Amino acid sequence: MSRKVKSVRVPKELESLDLSGMIHECESYLRDLESATLLKSQGNKDAAEALIKTRENDLGRKIGRMVYKARVEYGRTRDE
C-alpha cells in the first residue's frame, strides 16, 4: 500500500495532528472490514456486523482523541 501524500491542508489548530497515526488506524480498520467480509461470506453475519460496529466505535474514539490532543497542543503554544 502506497503511503505517499502530495499535499494536505490542515487548519492551524490541527497542525500537530499525527497524520501517520491516523492513516495507521484507517489501515487497521480496512483489515477489519476484510475480516468482516470473510466472516459474512462464511455465513457468520452476526459476528461480521458485531466486528464492524465495534471497530467503527473504536476508530471514531481514536481519531477523536488525536484531534483533541492536537487542539490542546495548539492551545498551549498559542498561550505561550
Stockholm file with secondary structure:
# STOCKHOLM 1.0

chainA/1-80         MSRKVKSVRVPKELESLDLSGMIHECESYLRDLESATLLKSQGNKDAAEALIKTRENDLGRKIGRMVYKARVEYGRTRDE
#=GR chainA/1-80 SS CCCCCSCCCCCGGGTTCCHHHHHHHHHHHHHHHHHHHHHHHTTCHHHHHHHHHHHHHHHHHHHHHHHHHHHHHHHHHHHC
#=GC SS_cons        CCCCCSCCCCCGGGTTCCHHHHHHHHHHHHHHHHHHHHHHHTTCHHHHHHHHHHHHHHHHHHHHHHHHHHHHHHHHHHHC
//
